[in-house]
Amino acid sequence: MYSCVLQCVAVCCSVLQCVAVCCSVLQCVTNTINNVFNTLAIIGITGLFYSIADNLKNPPTQTKLEHNISIGRQWDQGKIETSKNKLMLSGLLINETTNNGFTNIGIYLEINAGNEAKLEIESYDPAAGIKAKIKSVLMWGENFNIDDIITIPKSSIGGATSNLIINVL
């Protein structure tokens, strides 16, 4: 009977040792996972500080859209000198005496307006016949002045002969 009890005690001790070893392995895995997450957190914080320091040292350049918006705001506030004006949609007016003689309806992209400026012009059909309208300024160009005249051949925008005259306001 004592041998049975001794065997039982031996088995129990063996199970307890197994449980202790399993706990030790589980603790090791948990510690490893914690160390990995701590390392990742330190790397992330270091990267954040590096990014902030880099942006303070070398501010990011404006994107083209942000630059265009900035120029537009300066234009509206009168901060751009008239001798170096860029073409803006609000500063263009089609001379109505030349806004006729179109045979085709359509949208015409990248129409050269001179000084590296490009326009998007649409010919459309109101009740009074086909007319042109400026949809947008695709490229602003340089060195436009108030009272400049932009001449667009009607043949390039769905017309036959003569020119469409656009006044710079």
N, CA and C atoms as a LAMMPS dump frame, in Angstrom:
ITEM: TIMESTEP
0
ITEM: NUMBER OF ATOMS
507
ITEM: BOX BOUNDS ff ff ff
-5.0000000000000000e+02 5.0000000000000000e+02
-5.0000000000000000e+02 5.0000000000000000e+02
-5.0000000000000000e+02 5.0000000000000000e+02
ITEM: ATOMS id mol type element x y z
1 1 1 N 0.806 -1.165 0
2 1 2 C 0 0 0
3 1 3 C 0.869 1.257 0
4 2 1 N 1.935 1.219 0.797
5 2 2 C 2.832 2.363 0.798
6 2 3 C 3.466 2.575 -0.575
7 3 1 N 3.717 1.537 -1.269
8 3 2 C 4.328 1.662 -2.591
9 3 3 C 3.354 2.331 -3.559
10 4 1 N 2.089 2.04 -3.379
11 4 2 C 1.052 2.667 -4.216
12 4 3 C 1.004 4.154 -3.926
13 5 1 N 1.063 4.524 -2.665
14 5 2 C 1.041 5.925 -2.282
15 5 3 C 2.301 6.616 -2.788
16 6 1 N 3.434 5.951 -2.672
17 6 2 C 4.686 6.526 -3.148
18 6 3 C 4.634 6.733 -4.666
19 7 1 N 4.054 5.765 -5.356
20 7 2 C 3.915 5.921 -6.811
21 7 3 C 3.004 7.095 -7.139
22 8 1 N 1.939 7.234 -6.366
23 8 2 C 0.998 8.342 -6.55
24 8 3 C 1.697 9.674 -6.315
25 9 1 N 2.477 9.747 -5.253
26 9 2 C 3.202 10.972 -4.936
27 9 3 C 4.206 11.271 -6.034
28 10 1 N 4.876 10.267 -6.527
29 10 2 C 5.855 10.436 -7.598
30 10 3 C 5.17 10.961 -8.867
31 11 1 N 4.003 10.423 -9.181
32 11 2 C 3.267 10.862 -10.374
33 11 3 C 2.814 12.304 -10.185
34 12 1 N 2.314 12.62 -8.992
35 12 2 C 1.869 13.986 -8.708
36 12 3 C 3.02 14.961 -8.823
37 13 1 N 4.18 14.596 -8.293
38 13 2 C 5.357 15.461 -8.396
39 13 3 C 5.732 15.643 -9.852
40 14 1 N 5.647 14.59 -10.635
41 14 2 C 5.965 14.658 -12.058
42 14 3 C 4.991 15.595 -12.784
43 15 1 N 3.691 15.528 -12.457
44 15 2 C 2.687 16.405 -13.058
45 15 3 C 2.96 17.852 -12.662
46 16 1 N 3.284 18.067 -11.387
47 16 2 C 3.584 19.417 -10.931
48 16 3 C 4.81 19.982 -11.638
49 17 1 N 5.801 19.142 -11.875
50 17 2 C 6.99 19.594 -12.596
51 17 3 C 6.619 19.968 -14.039
52 18 1 N 5.742 19.158 -14.63
53 18 2 C 5.281 19.444 -15.996
54 18 3 C 4.533 20.772 -16.035
55 19 1 N 3.658 20.99 -15.038
56 19 2 C 2.905 22.241 -14.979
57 19 3 C 3.87 23.408 -14.802
58 20 1 N 4.861 23.262 -13.974
59 20 2 C 5.837 24.314 -13.751
60 20 3 C 6.607 24.619 -15.033
61 21 1 N 6.989 23.588 -15.763
62 21 2 C 7.715 23.776 -17.017
63 21 3 C 6.814 24.484 -18.032
64 22 1 N 5.543 24.071 -18.12
65 22 2 C 4.591 24.694 -19.045
66 22 3 C 4.404 26.161 -18.692
67 23 1 N 4.288 26.461 -17.416
68 23 2 C 4.147 27.854 -16.987
69 23 3 C 5.383 28.646 -17.366
70 24 1 N 6.528 28.036 -17.212
71 24 2 C 7.779 28.691 -17.554
72 24 3 C 7.833 28.987 -19.056
73 25 1 N 7.398 28.05 -19.892
74 25 2 C 7.384 28.249 -21.341
75 25 3 C 6.378 29.353 -21.702
76 26 1 N 5.211 29.306 -21.086
77 26 2 C 4.192 30.318 -21.338
78 26 3 C 4.698 31.706 -20.942
79 27 1 N 5.363 31.781 -19.814
80 27 2 C 5.946 33.048 -19.353
81 27 3 C 6.995 33.532 -20.355
82 28 1 N 7.788 32.639 -20.874
83 28 2 C 8.829 32.986 -21.845
84 28 3 C 8.195 33.54 -23.129
85 29 1 N 7.135 32.875 -23.613
86 29 2 C 6.442 33.338 -24.821
87 29 3 C 5.823 34.714 -24.577
88 30 1 N 5.182 34.892 -23.427
89 30 2 C 4.567 36.175 -23.088
90 30 3 C 5.621 37.276 -23.021
91 31 1 N 6.753 36.999 -22.398
92 31 2 C 7.834 37.988 -22.311
93 31 3 C 8.36 38.352 -23.702
94 32 1 N 8.49 37.358 -24.57
95 32 2 C 8.982 37.603 -25.926
96 32 3 C 8.017 38.501 -26.692
97 33 1 N 6.725 38.204 -26.593
98 33 2 C 5.719 39.023 -27.281
99 33 3 C 5.742 40.448 -26.749
100 34 1 N 5.839 40.614 -25.436
101 34 2 C 5.923 41.952 -24.837
102 34 3 C 7.157 42.698 -25.34
103 35 1 N 8.279 42.009 -25.424
104 35 2 C 9.517 42.64 -25.893
105 35 3 C 9.382 43.089 -27.349
106 36 1 N 8.721 42.266 -28.177
107 36 2 C 8.528 42.638 -29.579
108 36 3 C 7.662 43.893 -29.67
109 37 1 N 6.557 43.944 -28.937
110 37 2 C 5.686 45.116 -28.964
111 37 3 C 6.392 46.351 -28.417
112 38 1 N 7.174 46.201 -27.376
113 38 2 C 7.928 47.335 -26.83
114 38 3 C 8.924 47.858 -27.859
115 39 1 N 9.597 46.947 -28.559
116 39 2 C 10.56 47.344 -29.586
117 39 3 C 9.869 48.098 -30.713
118 40 1 N 8.711 47.59 -31.157
119 40 2 C 7.952 48.262 -32.218
120 40 3 C 7.506 49.653 -31.771
121 41 1 N 7.095 49.788 -30.531
122 41 2 C 6.673 51.089 -30.013
123 41 3 C 7.844 52.066 -30.01
124 42 1 N 9.013 51.61 -29.593
125 42 2 C 10.205 52.468 -29.569
126 42 3 C 10.586 52.89 -30.985
127 43 1 N 10.505 51.957 -31.945
128 43 2 C 10.817 52.287 -33.337
129 43 3 C 9.816 53.316 -33.871
130 44 1 N 8.536 53.147 -33.569
131 44 2 C 7.513 54.092 -34.022
132 44 3 C 7.715 55.478 -33.459
133 45 1 N 8.008 55.561 -32.167
134 45 2 C 8.234 56.864 -31.526
135 45 3 C 9.487 57.522 -32.097
136 46 1 N 10.535 56.732 -32.334
137 46 2 C 11.76 57.271 -32.926
138 46 3 C 11.478 57.803 -34.324
139 47 1 N 10.709 57.061 -35.121
140 47 2 C 10.352 57.506 -36.466
141 47 3 C 9.536 58.785 -36.443
142 48 1 N 8.627 58.895 -35.498
143 48 2 C 7.814 60.101 -35.359
144 48 3 C 8.693 61.305 -35.049
145 49 1 N 9.604 61.147 -34.106
146 49 2 C 10.501 62.256 -33.771
147 49 3 C 11.391 62.623 -34.946
148 50 1 N 11.883 61.631 -35.685
149 50 2 C 12.711 61.903 -36.859
150 50 3 C 11.909 62.667 -37.904
151 51 1 N 10.669 62.262 -38.136
152 51 2 C 9.812 62.932 -39.125
153 51 3 C 9.555 64.383 -38.731
154 52 1 N 9.251 64.616 -37.473
155 52 2 C 9.011 65.985 -36.994
156 52 3 C 10.276 66.828 -37.148
157 53 1 N 11.42 66.272 -36.75
158 53 2 C 12.68 67.017 -36.867
159 53 3 C 13 67.316 -38.327
160 54 1 N 12.759 66.36 -39.225
161 54 2 C 13.028 66.549 -40.647
162 54 3 C 12.117 67.629 -41.234
163 55 1 N 10.842 67.636 -40.853
164 55 2 C 9.906 68.652 -41.357
165 55 3 C 10.253 70.041 -40.826
166 56 1 N 10.788 70.112 -39.601
167 56 2 C 11.204 71.402 -39.063
168 56 3 C 12.462 71.904 -39.769
169 57 1 N 13.37 70.977 -40.077
170 57 2 C 14.619 71.342 -40.736
171 57 3 C 14.39 71.666 -42.21
172 58 1 N 13.609 70.833 -42.912
173 58 2 C 13.32 71.003 -44.339
174 58 3 C 11.81 70.971 -44.538
175 59 1 N 11.136 72.108 -44.459
176 59 2 C 9.675 72.096 -44.617
177 59 3 C 9.291 71.49 -45.966
178 60 1 N 8.239 70.695 -46.009
179 60 2 C 7.846 70.078 -47.272
180 60 3 C 7.437 71.15 -48.277
181 61 1 N 7.781 70.926 -49.553
182 61 2 C 7.417 71.887 -50.585
183 61 3 C 5.934 71.777 -50.887
184 62 1 N 5.356 72.869 -51.357
185 62 2 C 3.938 72.866 -51.687
186 62 3 C 3.699 72.027 -52.931
187 63 1 N 2.567 71.38 -52.965
188 63 2 C 2.182 70.674 -54.177
189 63 3 C 1.748 71.712 -55.197
190 64 1 N 1.636 71.296 -56.446
191 64 2 C 1.239 72.229 -57.499
192 64 3 C -0.139 72.821 -57.213
193 65 1 N -1.064 71.986 -56.74
194 65 2 C -2.403 72.49 -56.444
195 65 3 C -2.356 73.528 -55.331
196 66 1 N -1.609 73.238 -54.245
197 66 2 C -1.496 74.204 -53.159
198 66 3 C -0.861 75.496 -53.658
199 67 1 N 0.124 75.382 -54.548
200 67 2 C 0.78 76.551 -55.11
201 67 3 C -0.225 77.373 -55.917
202 68 1 N -1.024 76.694 -56.754
203 68 2 C -2.018 77.395 -57.567
204 68 3 C -3.056 78.089 -56.695
205 69 1 N -3.503 77.412 -55.636
206 69 2 C -4.47 78.025 -54.719
207 69 3 C -3.853 79.253 -54.053
208 70 1 N -2.603 79.147 -53.659
209 70 2 C -1.906 80.271 -53.031
210 70 3 C -1.809 81.456 -53.982
211 71 1 N -1.453 81.19 -55.239
212 71 2 C -1.36 82.268 -56.228
213 71 3 C -2.737 82.897 -56.441
214 72 1 N -3.781 82.049 -56.522
215 72 2 C -5.139 82.563 -56.705
216 72 3 C -5.561 83.472 -55.576
217 73 1 N -5.229 83.098 -54.362
218 73 2 C -5.577 83.939 -53.207
219 73 3 C -4.82 85.261 -53.258
220 74 1 N -3.545 85.181 -53.65
221 74 2 C -2.756 86.407 -53.766
222 74 3 C -3.347 87.308 -54.848
223 75 1 N -3.799 86.707 -55.936
224 75 2 C -4.417 87.471 -57.021
225 75 3 C -5.651 88.201 -56.506
226 76 1 N -6.502 87.442 -55.811
227 76 2 C -7.738 88.031 -55.285
228 76 3 C -7.455 89.162 -54.303
229 77 1 N -6.35 89.067 -53.586
230 77 2 C -6.015 90.093 -52.602
231 77 3 C -5.175 91.216 -53.205
232 78 1 N -4.907 91.146 -54.511
233 78 2 C -4.134 92.186 -55.192
234 78 3 C -2.665 92.191 -54.84
235 79 1 N -2.128 91.056 -54.399
236 79 2 C -0.72 91.012 -53.994
237 79 3 C 0.218 90.664 -55.15
238 80 1 N -0.326 90.283 -56.314
239 80 2 C 0.52 89.965 -57.462
240 80 3 C 0.639 91.227 -58.311
241 81 1 N 1.863 91.57 -58.684
242 81 2 C 2.081 92.772 -59.477
243 81 3 C 1.445 92.604 -60.851
244 82 1 N 0.891 93.681 -61.4
245 82 2 C 0.235 93.595 -62.696
246 82 3 C 1.22 93.305 -63.814
247 83 1 N 2.5 93.619 -63.66
248 83 2 C 3.465 93.375 -64.728
249 83 3 C 3.837 91.899 -64.837
250 84 1 N 3.514 91.092 -63.867
251 84 2 C 3.855 89.67 -63.889
252 84 3 C 2.619 88.807 -63.668
253 85 1 N 1.457 89.305 -64.096
254 85 2 C 0.217 88.573 -63.837
255 85 3 C 0.185 87.238 -64.554
256 86 1 N -0.476 86.333 -63.917
257 86 2 C -0.751 85.03 -64.497
258 86 3 C -2.207 85.031 -64.922
259 87 1 N -2.503 84.24 -65.927
260 87 2 C -3.869 84.194 -66.436
261 87 3 C -4.791 83.515 -65.44
262 88 1 N -5.907 84.147 -65.126
263 88 2 C -6.913 83.576 -64.231
264 88 3 C -8.246 83.604 -64.962
265 89 1 N -9.081 82.6 -64.708
266 89 2 C -10.377 82.511 -65.373
267 89 3 C -11.216 83.766 -65.135
268 90 1 N -11.203 84.264 -63.9
269 90 2 C -12.009 85.445 -63.577
270 90 3 C -11.488 86.711 -64.253
271 91 1 N -10.285 86.658 -64.808
272 91 2 C -9.703 87.825 -65.465
273 91 3 C -9.757 87.762 -66.976
274 92 1 N -10.621 86.906 -67.53
275 92 2 C -10.739 86.774 -68.98
276 92 3 C -12.163 87.071 -69.42
277 93 1 N -12.28 87.763 -70.541
278 93 2 C -13.598 88.097 -71.081
279 93 3 C -13.551 87.957 -72.597
280 94 1 N -14.454 87.129 -73.13
281 94 2 C -14.534 86.954 -74.586
282 94 3 C -15.194 88.197 -75.184
283 95 1 N -14.577 88.724 -76.222
284 95 2 C -15.156 89.843 -76.96
285 95 3 C -16.36 89.299 -77.723
286 96 1 N -17.558 89.73 -77.356
287 96 2 C -18.799 89.17 -77.909
288 96 3 C -18.951 89.425 -79.407
289 97 1 N -18.306 90.452 -79.932
290 97 2 C -18.417 90.706 -81.377
291 97 3 C -17.689 89.636 -82.187
292 98 1 N -16.788 88.888 -81.547
293 98 2 C -16.073 87.804 -82.246
294 98 3 C -16.586 86.427 -81.841
295 99 1 N -17.572 86.372 -80.94
296 99 2 C -18.062 85.085 -80.42
297 99 3 C -19.186 84.553 -81.319
298 100 1 N -18.806 84.196 -82.553
299 100 2 C -19.746 83.649 -83.527
300 100 3 C -18.96 82.904 -84.602
301 101 1 N -19.68 82.322 -85.552
302 101 2 C -19.005 81.655 -86.663
303 101 3 C -18.482 80.271 -86.334
304 102 1 N -19.02 79.634 -85.306
305 102 2 C -18.595 78.285 -84.955
306 102 3 C -19.494 77.271 -85.663
307 103 1 N -18.899 76.181 -86.106
308 103 2 C -19.666 75.15 -86.813
309 103 3 C -19.769 73.851 -86.036
310 104 1 N -18.902 73.647 -85.056
311 104 2 C -18.888 72.394 -84.288
312 104 3 C -19.03 72.677 -82.8
313 105 1 N -19.776 71.808 -82.135
314 105 2 C -19.92 71.886 -80.678
315 105 3 C -18.913 70.931 -80.06
316 106 1 N -18.25 71.353 -79.004
317 106 2 C -17.301 70.471 -78.338
318 106 3 C -16.488 71.187 -77.279
319 107 1 N -15.631 70.419 -76.626
320 107 2 C -14.709 70.962 -75.622
321 107 3 C -13.304 70.807 -76.176
322 108 1 N -12.564 71.883 -76.168
323 108 2 C -11.228 71.903 -76.758
324 108 3 C -10.208 72.186 -75.657
325 109 1 N -9.312 71.232 -75.467
326 109 2 C -8.322 71.307 -74.386
327 109 3 C -6.999 71.855 -74.897
328 110 1 N -6.263 72.455 -73.987
329 110 2 C -4.91 72.939 -74.215
330 110 3 C -4.809 73.867 -75.426
331 111 1 N -5.714 74.819 -75.475
332 111 2 C -5.673 75.847 -76.515
333 111 3 C -4.621 76.873 -76.104
334 112 1 N -3.654 77.102 -76.965
335 112 2 C -2.538 77.998 -76.668
336 112 3 C -3.028 79.447 -76.621
337 113 1 N -2.804 80.092 -75.479
338 113 2 C -3.189 81.49 -75.307
339 113 3 C -1.973 82.414 -75.294
340 114 1 N -0.802 81.863 -75.602
341 114 2 C 0.43 82.652 -75.581
342 114 3 C 1.053 82.663 -74.195
343 115 1 N 2.318 83.046 -74.126
344 115 2 C 3.066 83.135 -72.859
345 115 3 C 2.944 81.858 -72.022
346 116 1 N 2.915 80.723 -72.677
347 116 2 C 2.846 79.391 -72.057
348 116 3 C 1.521 79.109 -71.352
349 117 1 N 0.51 79.92 -71.607
350 117 2 C -0.805 79.688 -71.001
351 117 3 C -1.619 78.762 -71.904
352 118 1 N -2.436 77.908 -71.275
353 118 2 C -3.312 76.981 -71.996
354 118 3 C -4.724 77.126 -71.444
355 119 1 N -5.692 77.137 -72.346
356 119 2 C -7.097 77.284 -71.96
357 119 3 C -7.895 76.057 -72.365
358 120 1 N -9.006 75.85 -71.666
359 120 2 C -10.016 74.877 -72.063
360 120 3 C -11.222 75.698 -72.504
361 121 1 N -11.579 75.542 -73.789
362 121 2 C -12.678 76.325 -74.349
363 121 3 C -13.756 75.369 -74.841
364 122 1 N -14.999 75.72 -74.549
365 122 2 C -16.135 74.914 -74.996
366 122 3 C -16.951 75.715 -75.991
367 123 1 N -17.28 75.077 -77.114
368 123 2 C -18.258 75.695 -78.008
369 123 3 C -19.58 74.995 -77.741
370 124 1 N -20.62 75.773 -77.537
371 124 2 C -21.919 75.232 -77.138
372 124 3 C -23.016 75.94 -77.927
373 125 1 N -24.206 75.427 -77.848
374 125 2 C -25.305 75.963 -78.649
375 125 3 C -26.414 76.525 -77.775
376 126 1 N -26.324 77.823 -77.442
377 126 2 C -27.49 78.448 -76.806
378 126 3 C -28.525 78.708 -77.913
379 127 1 N -29.61 79.304 -77.6
380 127 2 C -30.681 79.538 -78.575
381 127 3 C -30.221 80.407 -79.749
382 128 1 N -29.212 81.245 -79.563
383 128 2 C -28.802 82.213 -80.588
384 128 3 C -27.687 81.711 -81.502
385 129 1 N -27.382 80.444 -81.544
386 129 2 C -26.295 79.924 -82.376
387 129 3 C -25.105 79.498 -81.533
388 130 1 N -24.165 78.807 -82.148
389 130 2 C -23.01 78.253 -81.425
390 130 3 C -22.099 79.388 -80.969
391 131 1 N -21.751 79.357 -79.684
392 131 2 C -20.865 80.352 -79.066
393 131 3 C -19.752 79.625 -78.322
394 132 1 N -18.757 80.366 -77.925
395 132 2 C -17.643 79.812 -77.162
396 132 3 C -17.677 80.355 -75.74
397 133 1 N -17.187 79.529 -74.806
398 133 2 C -16.984 80.018 -73.443
399 133 3 C -15.711 79.374 -72.904
400 134 1 N -15.045 80.095 -72.039
401 134 2 C -13.805 79.597 -71.441
402 134 3 C -14.199 78.771 -70.226
403 135 1 N -13.868 77.469 -70.243
404 135 2 C -14.222 76.582 -69.138
405 135 3 C -13.194 76.675 -68.012
406 136 1 N -11.905 76.724 -68.378
407 136 2 C -10.885 76.796 -67.33
408 136 3 C -9.558 77.235 -67.922
409 137 1 N -8.668 77.648 -67.038
410 137 2 C -7.289 77.957 -67.395
411 137 3 C -6.469 76.753 -66.956
412 138 1 N -5.923 76.022 -67.929
413 138 2 C -5.171 74.798 -67.607
414 138 3 C -3.747 75.12 -67.166
415 139 1 N -3.126 76.098 -67.803
416 139 2 C -1.794 76.571 -67.405
417 139 3 C -1.847 78.096 -67.414
418 140 1 N -1.352 78.73 -66.366
419 140 2 C -1.488 80.167 -66.188
420 140 3 C -0.594 80.989 -67.092
421 141 1 N 0.535 80.441 -67.463
422 141 2 C 1.482 81.233 -68.232
423 141 3 C 2.102 82.329 -67.379
424 142 1 N 2.79 83.247 -68.021
425 142 2 C 3.494 84.325 -67.315
426 142 3 C 3.328 85.638 -68.076
427 143 1 N 3.491 86.725 -67.38
428 143 2 C 3.609 88.068 -67.969
429 143 3 C 2.38 88.53 -68.739
430 144 1 N 1.208 88.279 -68.223
431 144 2 C 0.005 88.85 -68.809
432 144 3 C -0.29 90.164 -68.099
433 145 1 N -0.739 91.14 -68.859
434 145 2 C -1.06 92.454 -68.307
435 145 3 C -2.526 92.771 -68.56
436 146 1 N -3.066 93.64 -67.763
437 146 2 C -4.431 94.111 -67.978
438 146 3 C -4.485 94.775 -69.357
439 147 1 N -5.572 94.516 -70.059
440 147 2 C -5.83 95.024 -71.414
441 147 3 C -5.05 94.275 -72.497
442 148 1 N -4.351 93.195 -72.151
443 148 2 C -3.764 92.345 -73.191
444 148 3 C -4.9 91.697 -73.977
445 149 1 N -4.614 91.365 -75.215
446 149 2 C -5.599 90.697 -76.063
447 149 3 C -5.039 89.339 -76.452
448 150 1 N -5.839 88.309 -76.222
449 150 2 C -5.47 86.946 -76.609
450 150 3 C -6.282 86.613 -77.852
451 151 1 N -5.601 86.166 -78.888
452 151 2 C -6.252 85.834 -80.155
453 151 3 C -6.179 84.333 -80.365
454 152 1 N -7.352 83.694 -80.49
455 152 2 C -7.44 82.249 -80.705
456 152 3 C -8.042 82.017 -82.095
457 153 1 N -7.357 81.307 -82.971
458 153 2 C -7.964 80.993 -84.272
459 153 3 C -9.211 80.128 -84.075
460 154 1 N -10.323 80.534 -84.664
461 154 2 C -11.568 79.781 -84.503
462 154 3 C -11.457 78.374 -85.078
463 155 1 N -10.572 78.187 -86.041
464 155 2 C -10.405 76.847 -86.621
465 155 3 C -9.887 75.839 -85.595
466 156 1 N -9.258 76.32 -84.513
467 156 2 C -8.755 75.409 -83.472
468 156 3 C -9.793 75.095 -82.406
469 157 1 N -10.97 75.763 -82.489
470 157 2 C -12.01 75.547 -81.466
471 157 3 C -13.391 75.341 -82.089
472 158 1 N -13.429 74.696 -83.227
473 158 2 C -14.717 74.343 -83.825
474 158 3 C -15.331 75.425 -84.679
475 159 1 N -14.51 76.331 -85.179
476 159 2 C -15.021 77.399 -86.036
477 159 3 C -14.425 77.302 -87.418
478 160 1 N -14.803 78.226 -88.247
479 160 2 C -14.318 78.201 -89.62
480 160 3 C -13.134 79.154 -89.778
481 161 1 N -13.435 80.419 -89.979
482 161 2 C -12.373 81.396 -90.196
483 161 3 C -12.436 82.47 -89.124
484 162 1 N -11.51 83.356 -89.159
485 162 2 C -11.346 84.48 -88.233
486 162 3 C -10.884 84.023 -86.849
487 163 1 N -10.874 84.934 -85.922
488 163 2 C -10.32 84.675 -84.593
489 163 3 C -11.32 85 -83.504
490 164 1 N -11.169 84.309 -82.384
491 164 2 C -11.9 84.632 -81.159
492 164 3 C -10.99 85.531 -80.336
493 165 1 N -11.491 86.69 -79.948
494 165 2 C -10.696 87.648 -79.175
495 165 3 C -11.091 87.546 -77.71
496 166 1 N -10.067 87.415 -76.856
497 166 2 C -10.278 87.346 -75.41
498 166 3 C -9.495 88.491 -74.787
499 167 1 N -10.175 89.283 -73.985
500 167 2 C -9.548 90.412 -73.291
501 167 3 C -9.105 89.998 -71.9
502 168 1 N -7.905 90.441 -71.516
503 168 2 C -7.406 90.205 -70.159
504 168 3 C -7.84 91.398 -69.313
505 169 1 N -8.588 91.121 -68.27
506 169 2 C -9.12 92.185 -67.406
507 169 3 C -8.165 92.501 -66.271
